[in-house]
Amino acid sequence: MRPDWREHSLIAAMEREMLANPGNWAAYYSGEPNWQRVLRHFSFSDRIRYYWSSPTAQDAVQRLFSHLGETGIPTLLVSQFLPTLYSRAFSGALSLDPRTIVLEAVRDVLGPYSAACRTTIKGA
């Protein structure tokens, strides 16, 4: 990992974007600044969703994909942050390519909804 990665991370880019453009969250998140920071990134109300289409967010996502493509994703991180994917990643049934991991994680979340609607999720 590069020593300066923290300043260029996805979470840092999203924090800067949300602070620069508080219109989508400021009215919803009260409290001390540190608590507001937690809410901006982890709140159930998910106000961060309004920022994903911004050029800043898109650039940060591409940097993250590029970085992870160069360094690889350790299965230990998959185990900790994406436990439903771990057995597939560990066995080699799932590529550790960053885009593949993201798409598979989304499929895992959408699977129960798809089953409930009696539809099939087609490959992306």
C-alpha positions as CSV (number, residue, x, y, z in Angstrom):
1,M,0.0,0.0,0.0
2,R,1.3,3.4,-0.9
3,P,2.0,5.7,2.1
4,D,-0.2,8.5,0.8
5,W,-3.2,6.2,0.0
6,R,-5.2,7.4,3.0
7,E,-5.4,11.0,1.6
8,H,-6.5,9.6,-1.8
9,S,-8.8,6.9,-0.6
10,L,-12.4,6.6,-1.7
11,I,-13.7,7.5,1.8
12,A,-11.5,10.6,1.9
13,A,-12.7,11.7,-1.5
14,M,-16.4,11.2,-0.5
15,E,-15.8,13.1,2.7
16,R,-14.4,16.0,0.8
17,E,-17.2,15.9,-1.7
18,M,-19.9,15.8,1.0
19,L,-18.3,18.7,2.9
20,A,-18.0,20.8,-0.2
21,N,-21.6,20.1,-1.1
22,P,-23.6,19.7,2.1
23,G,-27.1,20.2,0.7
24,N,-28.0,16.5,0.6
25,W,-27.0,15.7,4.2
26,A,-26.7,18.8,6.4
27,A,-30.5,19.0,7.3
28,Y,-30.5,15.3,8.2
29,Y,-27.4,14.9,10.3
30,S,-27.1,16.9,13.6
31,G,-24.7,16.6,16.4
32,E,-21.0,17.1,16.9
33,P,-18.8,17.2,13.8
34,N,-17.2,13.8,14.5
35,W,-20.7,12.2,14.8
36,Q,-21.8,14.0,11.6
37,R,-18.8,12.4,9.9
38,V,-19.9,8.9,11.0
39,L,-23.4,9.6,9.8
40,R,-22.2,10.9,6.4
41,H,-20.6,7.5,5.7
42,F,-22.6,4.9,7.7
43,S,-26.0,6.3,8.4
44,F,-29.1,4.2,7.7
45,S,-30.6,7.1,5.8
46,D,-27.7,6.7,3.3
47,R,-27.4,10.4,2.2
48,I,-24.1,9.5,0.6
49,R,-26.1,7.9,-2.3
50,Y,-26.6,11.4,-3.7
51,Y,-22.9,11.9,-4.3
52,W,-21.9,8.7,-6.2
53,S,-22.6,10.2,-9.6
54,S,-20.3,13.2,-9.0
55,P,-17.1,13.4,-11.1
56,T,-15.1,13.4,-7.8
57,A,-16.7,10.2,-6.7
58,Q,-16.4,8.5,-10.1
59,D,-12.7,9.5,-10.2
60,A,-12.1,8.1,-6.7
61,V,-13.9,4.8,-7.6
62,Q,-11.7,4.4,-10.7
63,R,-8.5,5.2,-8.6
64,L,-9.6,2.5,-6.1
65,F,-10.3,-0.1,-8.8
66,S,-6.9,0.7,-10.4
67,H,-5.1,0.5,-7.1
68,L,-6.7,-2.8,-6.2
69,G,-6.1,-4.1,-9.7
70,E,-2.3,-3.4,-9.2
71,T,-2.0,-4.6,-5.6
72,G,-4.6,-7.3,-5.5
73,I,-7.3,-7.9,-2.9
74,P,-6.2,-10.2,-0.1
75,T,-8.8,-12.8,0.8
76,L,-8.4,-11.7,4.4
77,L,-10.1,-8.4,3.5
78,V,-12.8,-10.2,1.6
79,S,-13.4,-12.3,4.7
80,Q,-13.7,-9.2,6.9
81,F,-15.7,-6.9,4.7
82,L,-17.5,-9.2,2.3
83,P,-18.0,-12.4,4.2
84,T,-20.6,-13.8,1.9
85,L,-18.0,-13.8,-0.9
86,Y,-15.2,-15.3,1.2
87,S,-15.7,-19.0,0.5
88,R,-16.0,-18.4,-3.3
89,A,-12.9,-16.2,-3.3
90,F,-10.8,-18.5,-1.1
91,S,-11.7,-21.6,-3.2
92,G,-10.8,-19.7,-6.4
93,A,-14.4,-19.9,-7.7
94,L,-14.5,-16.1,-7.7
95,S,-11.9,-13.8,-9.3
96,L,-10.4,-11.2,-7.0
97,D,-10.7,-8.6,-9.7
98,P,-12.1,-5.5,-8.1
99,R,-15.1,-5.1,-10.6
100,T,-15.9,-8.8,-10.3
101,I,-16.0,-8.5,-6.5
102,V,-18.2,-5.4,-6.6
103,L,-20.7,-7.0,-9.0
104,E,-20.8,-10.2,-7.1
105,A,-21.4,-8.4,-3.8
106,V,-24.3,-6.4,-5.4
107,R,-25.7,-9.7,-6.8
108,D,-25.6,-11.2,-3.3
109,V,-27.6,-8.2,-1.9
110,L,-30.1,-8.2,-4.8
111,G,-30.6,-12.0,-4.7
112,P,-33.2,-12.2,-1.9
113,Y,-35.1,-9.3,-3.6
114,S,-35.0,-11.1,-6.9
115,A,-36.2,-14.4,-5.3
116,A,-39.0,-12.5,-3.6
117,C,-40.1,-11.1,-6.9
118,R,-39.7,-14.4,-8.7
119,T,-37.4,-12.9,-11.2
120,T,-33.9,-13.8,-12.3
121,I,-30.9,-11.4,-12.1
122,K,-29.0,-11.6,-15.3
123,G,-25.2,-11.2,-15.6
124,A,-24.0,-7.6,-15.8
